[in-house]
Amino acid sequence: MQNTIFNKNLKAMNGKEYNELKEKLVKIKELREFSYTFGKDNLDINIIQKRNLKTLYKNPLKELEEKIEFFKNYERYPALFFYGLGNG
């Protein structure tokens, strides 16, 4: 199933601005540095770094619910601006 989603995403990358990224993604045959786990819920997904077995999220569902709750206050705003982010 994951391969079919990956291939659909590659096909959706039309346009010359995506050519370089698309070529790099096509060359990926296996995940060497990361693995992922799925919980019982479809949204319970975590990425694990194979080198040291650290997970990206401590509790994916709880963190997602916290983010959704935080942004509920701003759902009527057409855009949010964040200052101080970036490298320059």
N, CA, C and O of each residue as an XYZ file, in Angstrom:
352
protein
N       0.812     -1.193      0.000
C       0.000      0.000      0.000
C       0.858      1.260      0.000
O       0.544      2.223     -0.699
N       1.936      1.260      0.778
C       2.792      2.438      0.856
C       3.445      2.739     -0.488
O       3.615      3.903     -0.851
N       3.813      1.687     -1.231
C       4.429      1.910     -2.537
C       3.453      2.530     -3.516
O       3.845      3.367     -4.329
N       2.194      2.139     -3.455
C       1.218      2.721     -4.376
C       0.993      4.193     -4.063
O       0.852      5.000     -4.982
N       0.956      4.555     -2.798
C       0.811      5.965     -2.424
C       2.033      6.750     -2.878
O       1.903      7.852     -3.411
N       3.218      6.190     -2.670
C       4.461      6.837     -3.088
C       4.459      7.064     -4.596
O       4.814      8.146     -5.061
N       4.064      6.054     -5.356
C       4.029      6.188     -6.815
C       2.990      7.204     -7.268
O       3.232      7.943     -8.223
N       1.850      7.256     -6.610
C       0.837      8.266     -6.947
C       1.367      9.669     -6.685
O       1.131     10.587     -7.470
N       2.082      9.828     -5.578
C       2.659     11.135     -5.272
C       3.710     11.530     -6.300
O       3.799     12.698     -6.680
N       4.504     10.567     -6.752
C       5.494     10.869     -7.787
C       4.822     11.295     -9.086
O       5.272     12.234     -9.743
N       3.754     10.611     -9.452
C       3.033     10.968    -10.676
C       2.405     12.351    -10.574
O       2.274     13.053    -11.577
N       2.021     12.735     -9.380
C       1.385     14.040     -9.186
C       2.381     15.194     -9.265
O       1.981     16.353     -9.375
N       3.665     14.885     -9.211
C       4.687     15.931     -9.259
C       4.960     16.327    -10.706
O       6.005     15.993    -11.264
N       4.025     17.031    -11.297
C       4.178     17.508    -12.669
C       4.900     18.845    -12.664
O       4.908     19.558    -11.661
N       5.492     19.168    -13.772
C       6.166     20.450    -13.886
C       7.660     20.311    -13.750
O       8.162     19.448    -13.029
N       8.360     21.172    -14.452
C       9.822     21.082    -14.480
C      10.465     21.477    -13.160
O      11.605     21.091    -12.898
N       9.760     22.242    -12.313
C      10.350     22.637    -11.035
C      10.522     21.453    -10.082
O      11.264     21.551     -9.105
N       9.846     20.339    -10.356
C       9.946     19.152     -9.500
C      10.860     18.070    -10.074
O      11.046     17.031     -9.441
N      11.425     18.288    -11.245
C      12.208     17.238    -11.908
C      13.371     16.737    -11.056
O      13.566     15.529    -10.924
N      14.142     17.654    -10.479
C      15.312     17.249     -9.694
C      14.902     16.448     -8.453
O      15.499     15.416     -8.150
N      13.895     16.924     -7.751
C      13.407     16.205     -6.570
C      12.830     14.855     -6.962
O      13.064     13.853     -6.286
N      12.082     14.827     -8.047
C      11.462     13.586     -8.504
C      12.524     12.535     -8.846
O      12.360     11.359     -8.522
N      13.612     12.958     -9.500
C      14.698     12.027     -9.837
C      15.331     11.444     -8.579
O      15.632     10.251     -8.531
N      15.534     12.274     -7.565
C      16.125     11.789     -6.314
C      15.191     10.815     -5.601
O      15.639      9.813     -5.044
N      13.901     11.111     -5.621
C      12.938     10.235     -4.950
C      12.794      8.893     -5.654
O      12.592      7.869     -5.002
N      12.896      8.890     -6.982
C      12.786      7.637     -7.741
C      13.945      6.701     -7.401
O      13.785      5.481     -7.436
N      15.114      7.265     -7.072
C      16.295      6.454     -6.768
C      16.199      5.745     -5.415
O      16.956      4.808     -5.162
N      15.298      6.167     -4.556
C      15.149      5.542     -3.234
C      14.511      4.168     -3.396
O      13.391      4.048     -3.893
N      15.218      3.155     -2.983
C      14.708      1.782     -3.084
C      14.297      1.215     -1.731
O      13.395      0.381     -1.655
N      14.954      1.662     -0.665
C      14.616      1.180      0.669
C      14.948      2.260      1.694
O      15.762      3.147      1.436
N      14.318      2.176      2.838
C      14.602      3.105      3.925
C      15.752      2.542      4.746
O      15.624      1.483      5.360
N      16.867      3.245      4.755
C      18.036      2.753      5.478
C      18.177      3.389      6.848
O      18.567      2.722      7.806
N      17.862      4.672      6.948
C      18.098      5.387      8.191
C      16.863      5.502      9.077
O      16.983      5.766     10.273
N      15.683      5.309      8.504
C      14.453      5.492      9.264
C      13.503      4.326      9.045
O      13.524      3.674      8.001
N      12.678      4.078     10.037
C      11.563      3.149      9.896
C      10.349      3.840     10.496
O      10.477      4.890     11.126
N       9.208      3.274     10.309
C       8.002      3.891     10.843
C       7.094      2.835     11.428
O       7.126      1.670     11.033
N       6.283      3.266     12.379
C       5.338      2.362     13.020
C       3.938      2.957     12.928
O       3.757      4.175     12.915
N       2.960      2.069     12.865
C       1.562      2.470     12.826
C       0.864      1.895     14.041
O       1.052      0.728     14.383
N       0.057      2.721     14.692
C      -0.740      2.257     15.818
C      -2.092      1.762     15.347
O      -2.307      1.552     14.153
N      -2.995      1.579     16.280
C      -4.343      1.118     15.936
C      -5.120      2.189     15.186
O      -5.927      1.875     14.311
N      -4.881      3.447     15.522
C      -5.540      4.566     14.854
C      -4.736      4.937     13.601
O      -3.507      4.858     13.609
N      -5.419      5.338     12.538
C      -4.733      5.720     11.301
C      -3.818      6.922     11.484
O      -2.868      7.089     10.719
N      -4.077      7.747     12.461
C      -3.256      8.930     12.704
C      -2.114      8.665     13.675
O      -1.305      9.557     13.928
N      -2.034      7.479     14.213
C      -0.984      7.110     15.162
C       0.221      6.567     14.397
O       0.436      5.357     14.325
N       0.997      7.483     13.831
C       2.164      7.130     13.018
C       3.394      7.754     13.661
O       3.365      8.917     14.065
N       4.469      6.988     13.758
C       5.700      7.508     14.331
C       6.886      7.097     13.467
O       6.903      6.010     12.890
N       7.872      7.978     13.386
C       9.090      7.725     12.610
C      10.211      7.434     13.596
O      10.389      8.154     14.578
N      10.967      6.371     13.327
C      12.036      5.932     14.222
C      13.364      6.016     13.483
O      13.504      5.503     12.373
N      14.334      6.670     14.110
C      15.672      6.738     13.544
C      16.392      5.442     13.903
O      16.554      5.128     15.082
N      16.822      4.692     12.900
C      17.391      3.359     13.136
C      18.725      3.400     13.873
O      19.051      2.471     14.612
N      19.495      4.460     13.683
C      20.821      4.535     14.274
C      20.773      4.485     15.801
O      21.558      3.771     16.425
N      19.854      5.241     16.401
C      19.798      5.284     17.860
C      18.416      4.931     18.416
O      18.185      5.056     19.619
N      17.510      4.498     17.566
C      16.154      4.079     17.922
C      15.344      5.175     18.616
O      14.458      4.883     19.419
N      15.649      6.428     18.307
C      14.864      7.538     18.835
C      13.646      7.753     17.955
O      13.713      7.634     16.732
N      12.529      8.070     18.600
C      11.299      8.324     17.858
C      11.116      9.826     17.657
O      11.602     10.636     18.446
N      10.415     10.175     16.601
C      10.156     11.577     16.314
C       9.163     12.156     17.319
O       9.311     13.301     17.748
N       8.159     11.377     17.694
C       7.136     11.816     18.644
C       7.135     10.894     19.856
O       7.364      9.691     19.727
N       6.880     11.452     21.020
C       6.730     10.619     22.212
C       5.365      9.950     22.211
O       5.246      8.756     22.484
N       4.336     10.733     21.902
C       2.969     10.228     21.832
C       2.281     10.929     20.654
O       1.715     12.007     20.836
N       2.318     10.343     19.456
C       1.835     11.023     18.256
C       0.391     11.513     18.334
O       0.108     12.641     17.932
N      -0.512     10.706     18.833
C      -1.919     11.112     18.891
C      -2.138     12.277     19.850
O      -2.878     13.211     19.541
N      -1.503     12.220     20.993
C      -1.656     13.296     21.973
C      -1.099     14.605     21.419
O      -1.725     15.655     21.566
N       0.073     14.551     20.781
C       0.672     15.761     20.224
C      -0.184     16.330     19.098
O      -0.315     17.548     18.976
N      -0.758     15.473     18.284
C      -1.637     15.928     17.210
C      -2.881     16.609     17.772
O      -3.286     17.666     17.288
N      -3.481     16.010     18.785
C      -4.664     16.605     19.409
C      -4.345     17.964     20.027
O      -5.163     18.882     19.963
N      -3.151     18.097     20.630
C      -2.750     19.384     21.205
C      -2.603     20.446     20.122
O      -3.021     21.587     20.317
N      -2.019     20.087     18.992
C      -1.858     21.044     17.885
C      -3.210     21.452     17.315
O      -3.430     22.627     17.017
N      -4.105     20.504     17.163
C      -5.442     20.811     16.642
C      -6.163     21.748     17.602
O      -6.803     22.708     17.171
N      -6.063     21.478     18.884
C      -6.713     22.327     19.885
C      -6.124     23.738     19.863
O      -6.862     24.715     19.988
N      -4.815     23.853     19.708
C      -4.160     25.162     19.661
C      -4.656     25.980     18.471
O      -4.932     27.172     18.613
N      -4.771     25.355     17.306
C      -5.146     26.087     16.100
C      -6.651     26.306     15.965
O      -7.078     27.014     15.052
N      -7.463     25.725     16.839
C      -8.910     25.977     16.791
C      -9.222     27.456     16.996
O     -10.183     27.978     16.430
N      -8.414     28.124     17.800
C      -8.629     29.554     18.035
C      -8.405     30.386     16.775
O      -8.889     31.514     16.682
N      -7.682     29.843     15.819
C      -7.300     30.607     14.634
C      -7.934     30.092     13.352
O      -7.505     30.480     12.265
N      -8.931     29.239     13.443
C      -9.477     28.614     12.237
C     -10.197     29.600     11.325
O     -10.403     29.288     10.152
N     -10.583     30.758     11.804
C     -11.273     31.731     10.965
C     -10.304     32.699     10.294
O     -10.721     33.505      9.463
N      -9.018     32.634     10.640
C      -8.025     33.501     10.026
C      -7.606     32.909      8.682
O      -7.368     31.704      8.594
N      -7.512     33.736      7.624
C      -7.109     33.197      6.318
C      -5.625     32.835      6.260
O      -5.228     31.977      5.472
N      -4.801     33.486      7.095
C      -3.364     33.199      7.082
C      -2.781     33.509      8.454
O      -3.264     34.389      9.166
N      -1.749     32.781      8.806
C      -1.007     33.042     10.030
C       0.424     33.373      9.648
O       0.991     32.736      8.760
N       1.010     34.355     10.303
C       2.379     34.749     10.023
C       3.236     34.463     11.247
O       2.867     34.815     12.368
N       4.377     33.826     11.030
C       5.299     33.499     12.104
C       6.589     34.268     11.863
O       7.204     34.136     10.805
N       6.993     35.055     12.817
C       8.196     35.861     12.681
C       9.335     35.233     13.471
O       9.121     34.608     14.510
N      10.542     35.408     12.963
C      11.711     34.901     13.644
C      12.094     33.492     13.246
O      13.022     32.922     13.820
N      11.402     32.917     12.275
C      11.739     31.576     11.808
C      12.566     31.681     10.534
O      12.378     32.604      9.741
N      13.455     30.763     10.343
C      14.252     30.750      9.121
C      15.717     30.976      9.420
O      16.132     31.048     10.577
N      16.481     31.086      8.368
C      17.926     31.223      8.547
C      18.444     32.558      8.022
O      19.639     32.680      7.753
N      17.611     33.527      7.875
C      18.139     34.802      7.399
C      17.198     35.864      7.339
O      17.548     36.978      6.951
